[in-house]
Amino acid sequence: MANEVWHKKLRIFLDLTRDDLDHPELPGLWDTVYRTDRFYGRLGVPVNERDLQCGGVCRDMGVEAPMHLRMRGGRREAVHERREDEDRHTAPMSDEHKAYQERILRAAQQGGFSGDSEVRTRVGRSWIQTDTLVEGADGRRIGWEVQLSTIDQSGLRGVRARAAKAAKNGITPAWHTDRAA
């Protein structure tokens, strides 16, 4: 997902973090763009024909990455059509992050439990990816998330959402961090 969208037809950037999309001169712009995108979706218009593209990382790399809009938890989101476009927005995992995952797996194995890293689990119509999933006694599953950057107030919503998704799928969420904040 991205916060900055390029509208091909209007030839403007839309900043989804701002109420006015960074265009105070165009009142009601979000409602118009969002309703139009939803209407196209109901008509079956393919995402790549809906005039919205990633205006951030993908555009900076010279890639035209089609997007569609949605509301989730009262928050505006622009969603890439293709996974490979979304993947451009994620930083590769650091060696430190990998080391923590390996340490969790080693401790689990020494305790007689099995586990794996980067496990994708289906939750309803979507997926969650757990950094390290440990299978415990009686089928209990602990989903370890390694968090090596400080989470600000806006990031706490994402932490809560990920924890709720894990719990909904029978995974007890456990967060490992090296930050006091």
Beta strands, then each sheet from edge to edge (+ up, - down):
strand 1: 4-7
strand 2: 12-15
strand 3: 52-54
strand 4: 67-72
strand 5: 75-80
strand 6: 114-123
strand 7: 126-135
strand 8: 141-147
strand 9: 171-177
sheet 1: 2+ 1- 3+
sheet 2: 4+ 5-
sheet 3: 6+ 7- 8+ 9+
end
